[in-house]
Amino acid sequence: MQDAMVGRRNVRLVIVRRASRRAFLLGSAALAACSRVDVAPSSGSAAARNRFTIPGTLRYADGEGVSGLNLYLIPQLSVATLANFAMGYLMRYDAQNRPYAELAEEIPSLANGGISRDGHTITFRLRGGVKWHDGAPVVADDVVFSTHAALNPANIVPLASELAAVADVGSRGDRTVVFRLKRPYAPFTDGFFSSDSLPILPKHVLGSLPNLNHAPYNDLPIGFGPFKFVRWKRDESVELVANADYFRGRPMLDRIVYRIIPDWNTILTQFETGALDFACFMPASVFERGQTLQGFRGISAPGSVYSQISFNLQRPPLDDIVVRRALRFATDRRTVVAKVLHGLGDLQESPVGGQSPHDDSRIPLVPFDLGKANALLDADGWTRGADGVRKKGTLRLAFEVVVASGQPQRDLEIEIVRNDWAKIGASLTVKHYLPSLLYGAAADGGILVNGRFDVEVSSEGYGAFGDLSPSYSCAAMRPQGNNFDAYCSARFDADEDAFDAAYDPVQSAKLADRAQERLVDDVPTMVVDIPRDLFVLNRDFRGFAPRVTFDGSERWSIG
């Protein structure tokens, strides 16, 4: 996932997501001796440790860099990963992507009384004895302060809309936090202040500041997670060390070093020289090379960030559902997976994939069928012009597709789609934008938020809970929200509202299915594929399992 990040960098990730989510089918790749890595010879039946392994120290990269370490201000996947190591949450996710309590004693439910009968009051009871990295106790007022910080308009918090359901929050003593919601909202119980969202902030450090935007804290945040930040060398690395006072017990690793290496070829070189132990969310072509390096292994897991073709429904003729359905029939997604992802991707119609409890992969896959696409357009009154492009009145099936620059895999995907669509009389021209402009704010001339596009090709993540409202509800319509497609369906909103209000998991699953089916039927977005999450690991690195987040790092080891 070279372009994946939380929020919107080159991807519409609504925090991870990893956003991201579920039960995994893991496939370890075979290893071959074909690199410059110095590997110690085997001793007996068990392989000896790699000579480049530093016991207790994990060195990793993800093809990105960081411009800050406070996830409230920098909604980037790299920062979310680091936050999972260092920060603290009310809850985290296990290897099956089920939420479990961290600072909270238990996850609120109707059965344990944490959720009121009317669904408007959520009560969290907190563990005692948990300490911030500076030794101060973690108390209920920290959670209250964090809520206010996220909602404070003086803070530039891209994810503040995720807390829009909160009407009020208060504490009862040091170990009880009470949220009053504007409406019943089930995602709140296992999504907010979870490791799939925002961390809890220390009030005793930040409470006296007018805002978070320029706080020294942002350079080396203080959390209460298993590791703590000790050094950030800009453009070079971020270093964390074990938190000996972590309430679940001291981590098995002594140190984690995040190498800031934005070039994947350089990352491969670092593997070959033994300077890295781990890389995550790799492009398919790099993964195929990396998994063959001697002393390493590969893991391919179901992904939760999907590649999409999005339509601007305020631009005729894309407001015509027949046109959108025809374009979907005319998209050879299997070829995209084969040629762009080297086969390392999954196909399905719903944007909610296999790492979410609300995965609806049972929806039948719409086939690649040029005959059906042409028949739909013929019946809808679209005729071919002399140039081969279809026309209907004053409208032409000619679209400008926008995409972030510097993404060769994305460009290859668009070329495949362009060739397919030409066969049904639809024309595509491509416009590249720097990510800062394409995904920029409305006031800064952002292309998507201002609706200055016909078709967009990007990636998006759905989060652990599978809530689609932030991207597709009428209330999330641009420029206020992330619904850049301008899709607005009263029926979809009703389904999502019912889903959001359903605290019962059986009812929630049924409502999630219905909302996803509605979205697939209306086609505001076409899910092209779900690239698999790809990792290459030093064979001496143990305990890692792909999941929604990077939880469980206290049980990782190397040596």
Secondary structure, DSSP 4 states (H G I P E B T S, - for coil): -TT--SEESSEEE-S-----------EEPP----SS---PPPBTTBPPPPTT--TTEEEEE-S---S-S-TTT---HHHHHHHHHH---SEEE-TT--EEESSBSS---TTTTSB-TTS-EEEEEBPSS-B-TTSPBP-HHHHHHHHHHHH-TTS--TTGGGGTTEEEEEESTTSEEEEEESS--THHHHHTTBTTSPPPP-HHHHTTSS-STT-GGGGS----SSEEEEEEETTTEEEEEE-TT-TT---S-SEEEEE----HHHHHHHHHTT--SEEES--HHHHHHHTTSTTEEEEEE--SEEEEEEE-TTSTTTT-HHHHHHHHHT--HHHHHHHHSTT-EE--SSSS-TTSTT--TTSPPPP--HHHHHHHHHHTT-EE-TTS-EEETTEESEEEEEEESS-HHHHHHHHHHHHHHHTTT-EEEEEEE-HHHHT--GGGT-TTTTT--SEEEEEEE-TTT---HHHHSGGGBTTTSSBTT----HHHHHHHHHHHH--SHHHHHHHHHHHHHHHHHH-SEEEEEEEPEEEEEETTEES----SSSTTGGG-EE-
